[in-house]
Amino acid sequence: MSQQRKSIAGPEKLAILKQYLVEKVPISDLCDRHGLQPSQIYYWQAQLFEHGAAIFERKPGRQAAGTDAVKDRKIAHLEAKLAQKNEVISELMEANVREKKLNGEL
């Protein structure tokens, strides 16, 4: 007869590890209480120490996402300002050409 695998969510795994590592609950008590093998808890502990440093690292994607939004707004603002400047220059040049034509310079 085969047993079904027990699925334990991440927060529950962390709570079990906390009991073992911080609260110093004996591993045998935890295994009995949760129906686990000691090797499973040791595996979770190894995973926590192996990948735990990632929690404290800055995530460039997340940081960049915030700064990308700011950059996008700034670029949009500068593009709008440039378009307005181009319109003003175009109007001034058109008026200048008209005046030169009236004065017979062109």
C-alpha positions as YAML, in Angstrom:
chain: A
units: angstrom
residues:
- id: 1
  name: MET
  ca: [0.00, 0.00, 0.00]
- id: 2
  name: SER
  ca: [1.37, 3.40, -0.92]
- id: 3
  name: GLN
  ca: [0.92, 6.46, 1.19]
- id: 4
  name: GLN
  ca: [-0.13, 9.76, -0.27]
- id: 5
  name: ARG
  ca: [2.41, 12.53, -0.04]
- id: 6
  name: LYS
  ca: [1.64, 15.23, 2.43]
- id: 7
  name: SER
  ca: [1.68, 18.71, 0.94]
- id: 8
  name: ILE
  ca: [2.87, 21.41, 3.30]
- id: 9
  name: ALA
  ca: [2.71, 25.08, 2.33]
- id: 10
  name: GLY
  ca: [5.74, 27.35, 2.57]
- id: 11
  name: PRO
  ca: [4.55, 29.35, 5.59]
- id: 12
  name: GLU
  ca: [3.88, 26.13, 7.51]
- id: 13
  name: LYS
  ca: [7.36, 24.80, 6.64]
- id: 14
  name: LEU
  ca: [8.86, 28.04, 7.90]
- id: 15
  name: ALA
  ca: [6.83, 27.81, 11.11]
- id: 16
  name: ILE
  ca: [8.09, 24.26, 11.70]
- id: 17
  name: LEU
  ca: [11.68, 25.36, 11.07]
- id: 18
  name: LYS
  ca: [11.23, 28.28, 13.44]
- id: 19
  name: GLN
  ca: [10.04, 25.92, 16.16]
- id: 20
  name: TYR
  ca: [13.08, 23.74, 15.59]
- id: 21
  name: LEU
  ca: [15.72, 26.47, 15.21]
- id: 22
  name: VAL
  ca: [14.47, 29.30, 17.42]
- id: 23
  name: GLU
  ca: [12.19, 27.73, 19.97]
- id: 24
  name: LYS
  ca: [14.46, 24.65, 20.29]
- id: 25
  name: VAL
  ca: [11.58, 22.16, 20.02]
- id: 26
  name: PRO
  ca: [13.11, 18.68, 19.63]
- id: 27
  name: ILE
  ca: [12.97, 17.39, 16.09]
- id: 28
  name: SER
  ca: [11.37, 14.15, 17.26]
- id: 29
  name: ASP
  ca: [8.44, 16.12, 18.74]
- id: 30
  name: LEU
  ca: [8.01, 18.08, 15.50]
- id: 31
  name: CYS
  ca: [8.11, 14.91, 13.41]
- id: 32
  name: ASP
  ca: [5.50, 13.22, 15.60]
- id: 33
  name: ARG
  ca: [3.26, 16.29, 15.64]
- id: 34
  name: HIS
  ca: [3.36, 16.88, 11.87]
- id: 35
  name: GLY
  ca: [3.88, 13.34, 10.59]
- id: 36
  name: LEU
  ca: [7.28, 14.08, 9.06]
- id: 37
  name: GLN
  ca: [10.65, 12.39, 8.80]
- id: 38
  name: PRO
  ca: [13.66, 14.18, 10.35]
- id: 39
  name: SER
  ca: [15.38, 14.16, 6.96]
- id: 40
  name: GLN
  ca: [12.56, 16.35, 5.59]
- id: 41
  name: ILE
  ca: [13.11, 19.00, 8.24]
- id: 42
  name: TYR
  ca: [16.87, 18.88, 7.67]
- id: 43
  name: TYR
  ca: [16.26, 19.31, 3.95]
- id: 44
  name: TRP
  ca: [14.08, 22.37, 4.55]
- id: 45
  name: GLN
  ca: [16.77, 23.78, 6.83]
- id: 46
  name: ALA
  ca: [19.40, 23.31, 4.13]
- id: 47
  name: GLN
  ca: [17.13, 24.99, 1.59]
- id: 48
  name: LEU
  ca: [16.52, 27.91, 3.94]
- id: 49
  name: PHE
  ca: [20.23, 28.49, 4.51]
- id: 50
  name: GLU
  ca: [21.09, 27.95, 0.86]
- id: 51
  name: HIS
  ca: [18.48, 30.32, -0.55]
- id: 52
  name: GLY
  ca: [17.81, 32.55, 2.44]
- id: 53
  name: ALA
  ca: [20.37, 35.17, 1.38]
- id: 54
  name: ALA
  ca: [18.14, 36.05, -1.58]
- id: 55
  name: ILE
  ca: [15.65, 37.58, 0.83]
- id: 56
  name: PHE
  ca: [18.16, 40.24, 1.85]
- id: 57
  name: GLU
  ca: [19.44, 41.07, -1.62]
- id: 58
  name: ARG
  ca: [18.11, 44.01, -3.55]
- id: 59
  name: LYS
  ca: [16.01, 42.93, -6.44]
- id: 60
  name: PRO
  ca: [17.10, 44.97, -9.47]
- id: 61
  name: GLY
  ca: [13.91, 44.15, -11.36]
- id: 62
  name: ARG
  ca: [11.75, 45.49, -8.58]
- id: 63
  name: GLN
  ca: [13.92, 48.57, -8.03]
- id: 64
  name: ALA
  ca: [14.19, 49.21, -11.74]
- id: 65
  name: ALA
  ca: [10.43, 48.94, -12.17]
- id: 66
  name: GLY
  ca: [9.92, 51.89, -9.85]
- id: 67
  name: THR
  ca: [12.63, 53.96, -11.48]
- id: 68
  name: ASP
  ca: [11.44, 52.97, -14.97]
- id: 69
  name: ALA
  ca: [8.04, 54.50, -14.24]
- id: 70
  name: VAL
  ca: [9.71, 57.73, -13.12]
- id: 71
  name: LYS
  ca: [11.96, 57.72, -16.20]
- id: 72
  name: ASP
  ca: [8.97, 57.08, -18.48]
- id: 73
  name: ARG
  ca: [7.08, 60.03, -16.99]
- id: 74
  name: LYS
  ca: [10.13, 62.27, -17.34]
- id: 75
  name: ILE
  ca: [10.66, 61.19, -20.96]
- id: 76
  name: ALA
  ca: [6.99, 61.82, -21.77]
- id: 77
  name: HIS
  ca: [7.21, 65.27, -20.18]
- id: 78
  name: LEU
  ca: [10.39, 66.14, -22.11]
- id: 79
  name: GLU
  ca: [8.91, 64.86, -25.38]
- id: 80
  name: ALA
  ca: [5.82, 67.04, -24.86]
- id: 81
  name: LYS
  ca: [8.05, 70.02, -24.11]
- id: 82
  name: LEU
  ca: [10.13, 69.35, -27.24]
- id: 83
  name: ALA
  ca: [7.00, 69.07, -29.40]
- id: 84
  name: GLN
  ca: [5.76, 72.44, -28.04]
- id: 85
  name: LYS
  ca: [9.16, 74.03, -28.76]
- id: 86
  name: ASN
  ca: [9.10, 72.67, -32.31]
- id: 87
  name: GLU
  ca: [5.64, 74.14, -32.88]
- id: 88
  name: VAL
  ca: [6.75, 77.58, -31.64]
- id: 89
  name: ILE
  ca: [9.87, 77.52, -33.84]
- id: 90
  name: SER
  ca: [7.77, 76.45, -36.82]
- id: 91
  name: GLU
  ca: [5.30, 79.31, -36.27]
- id: 92
  name: LEU
  ca: [8.11, 81.85, -35.86]
- id: 93
  name: MET
  ca: [9.87, 80.67, -39.02]
- id: 94
  name: GLU
  ca: [6.62, 80.79, -40.96]
- id: 95
  name: ALA
  ca: [5.97, 84.33, -39.77]
- id: 96
  name: ASN
  ca: [9.55, 85.31, -40.65]
- id: 97
  name: VAL
  ca: [9.22, 83.91, -44.18]
- id: 98
  name: ARG
  ca: [5.91, 85.76, -44.65]
- id: 99
  name: GLU
  ca: [7.50, 89.05, -43.57]
- id: 100
  name: LYS
  ca: [10.47, 88.56, -45.87]
- id: 101
  name: LYS
  ca: [8.10, 87.90, -48.79]
- id: 102
  name: LEU
  ca: [6.12, 91.05, -48.00]
- id: 103
  name: ASN
  ca: [9.34, 93.09, -47.85]
- id: 104
  name: GLY
  ca: [10.52, 91.58, -51.12]
- id: 105
  name: GLU
  ca: [13.52, 89.91, -49.59]
- id: 106
  name: LEU
  ca: [12.47, 86.48, -50.91]
...
